[in-house]
C-alpha cells in the first residue's frame, strides 16, 4: 500500500485529482456555512449539466473560448514566458472578427478563414510587443501584458463608440454577415419550418441545433493538436521548451532566445485572439461596449494551471471549468445559492494545483523513510 501511495504521488494526475476533491470539499463547506444543503447542491450541479444532451453540448460550446485562452497561456509558460495578457489578445481577436465580419464582405468559407488568419496575426503581433519590451528593455512580460489588457479593453470600447461602427440607439457594432458565421445551424434556421422539420426527422440533432455549436469546436481541437505537435515533435518546439526550462542554458547553447521569446508570444497571443474571433463568429456576432472585461483570459489562466500547462489537458480542464460554471447557474436558480460558490470552488482547485510540485517531494521523503 505504501509503495502504491508513493508511486501515485509522483504522477501529475494525482495532484489534479486531489485538487478537484479538495475544491469540491471547500464548495460543500461553503454551501453548508451559507445554510444550503451540499448534497442537493451537488445533485443540481450534476443534473444541470447532464440532464439532457443540449446542456452537455452547451458545456462544450462554452468551453471553446476558455480552452483557447488556456492553450495560449499554457504554450507561453511551457516556453518560458508567462502570458497574463491573454484577455487583451482575446479582445483584439473579437474586434478583428467583428470589423472584418461586417466591413469586409467575402464569399462563404473564405470569409471565416480570412478572419481567423487575420485575428491570429493581430493577436500575435499584439502579444509580441510584450516580448519586445522584455528583450529590449528587460521589462517583465507580466507587467507589460497586464497593461496591454487594459489597452485592448479601452480600444474595443473606442471602436464600438465610433459613429461609423456603433449601431444607432445601441451599444454594439453591427452583426456580422452570415458568410462569416461558423455555427452548424443559424439561429434563424432553428425557428423556420425547415428547422422544425429537420428536428422532427432527426430528434438527436436537437442538442446541436438548439445551441451555438459550430466549426469553432473543430478548430479548437485542431489548434490543440497542432500546438502539442509543435512542442513535442518539432525542432522549433524543442528550442522553445529549452528556453522555458533554462533560459541561460539555452542562451549558452547558442539558441536564439530573444527570437524564441517573440515567437512564443506571437503563437500564444494569436491563439488567444483566434478564440476571440471564433466567439464573435459563433456566439455573439458583434462586439459591445463593456463596463468590465469578460474575463476569458483570466479563466484561461485557471484552465492552464489545472491542465498542468499541457495542451491536451487544457481541453479536459476547460470542459470541467465550463461544466462547473453552467451547473452553478442551476444551483443559483433552484436553491438561491450565489454562483460565487462555484468561483470559490475553482479558486480552491487552482490553489491546490499550485501545491502540486510538493507531492513528488513528499513521495521522495516517504521512499527515504522506507
Residue, then its C-alpha position, 0 to 999 in steps of 0.5 A: x500500500x505504501x509503495x502504491x501511495x508513493x508511486x501515485x504521488x509522483x504522477x501529475x494526475x494525482x495532484x489534479x485529482x486531489x485538487x478537484x476533491x479538495x475544491x469540491x470539499x471547500x464548495x460543500x463547506x461553503x454551501x453548508x456555512x451559507x445554510x444550503x444543503x451540499x448534497x442537493x447542491x451537488x445533485x443540481x450541479x450534476x443534473x444541470x449539466x447532464x440532464x439532457x444532451x443540449x446542456x452537455x453540448x452547451x458545456x462544450x460550446x462554452x468551453x471553446x473560448x476558455x480552452x483557447x485562452x488556456x492553450x495560449x497561456x499554457x504554450x507561453x509558460x511551457x516556453x518560458x514566458x508567462x502570458x497574463x495578457x491573454x484577455x487583451x489578445x482575446x479582445x483584439x481577436x473579437x474586434x478583428x472578427x467583428x470589423x472584418x465580419x461586417x466591413x469586409x464582405x467575402x464569399x462563404x468559407x473564405x470569409x471565416x478563414x480570412x478572419x481567423x488568419x487575420x485575428x491570429x496575426x493581430x493577436x500575435x503581433x499584439x502579444x509580441x510587443x510584450x516580448x519586445x519590451x522584455x528583450x529590449x528593455x528587460x521589462x517583465x512580460x507580466x507587467x507589460x501584458x497586464x497593461x496591454x489588457x487594459x489597452x485592448x479593453x479601452x480600444x474595443x470600447x473606442x471602436x464600438x463608440x465610433x459613429x461609423x461602427x456603433x449601431x444607432x440607439x445601441x451599444x454594439x457594432x453591427x452583426x456580422x454577415x452570415x458568410x462569416x458565421x461558423x455555427x452548424x445551424x443559424x439561429x434563424x434556421x432553428x425557428x423556420x419550418x425547415x428547422x422544425x422539420x429537420x428536428x422532427x426527422x432527426x430528434x438527436x440533432x436537437x442538442x446541436x441545433x438548439x445551441x451555438x455549436x459550430x466549426x469553432x469546436x473543430x478548430x479548437x481541437x485542431x489548434x490543440x493538436x497542432x500546438x502539442x505537435x509543435x512542442x513535442x515533435x518539432x525542432x522549433x518546439x524543442x528550442x522553445x521548451x529549452x528556453x522555458x526550462x533554462x533560459x541561460x542554458x539555452x542562451x549558452x547553447x547558442x539558441x536564439x532566445x530573444x527570437x524564441x521569446x517573440x515567437x512564443x508570444x506571437x503563437x500564444x497571443x494569436x491563439x488567444x485572439x483566434x478564440x476571440x474571433x471564433x466567439x464573435x463568429x459563433x456566439x455573439x456576432x458583434x462586439x459591445x461596449x463593456x463596463x468590465x472585461x469578460x474575463x476569458x483570459x483570466x479563466x484561461x489562466x485557471x484552465x492552464x494551471x489545472x491542465x498542468x500547462x499541457x495542451x491536451x489537458x487544457x481541453x479536459x480542464x476547460x470542459x470541467x471549468x465550463x461544466x462547473x460554471x453552467x451547473x452553478x447557474x442551476x444551483x443559483x436558480x433552484x436553491x438561491x445559492x450565489x454562483x460565487x460558490x462555484x468561483x470559490x470552488x475553482x479558486x480552491x482547485x487552482x490553489x491546490x494545483x499550485x501545491x502540486x510540485x510538493x507531492x513528488x517531494x513528499x513521495x521522495x521523503x516517504x521512499x527515504x523513510x522506507 
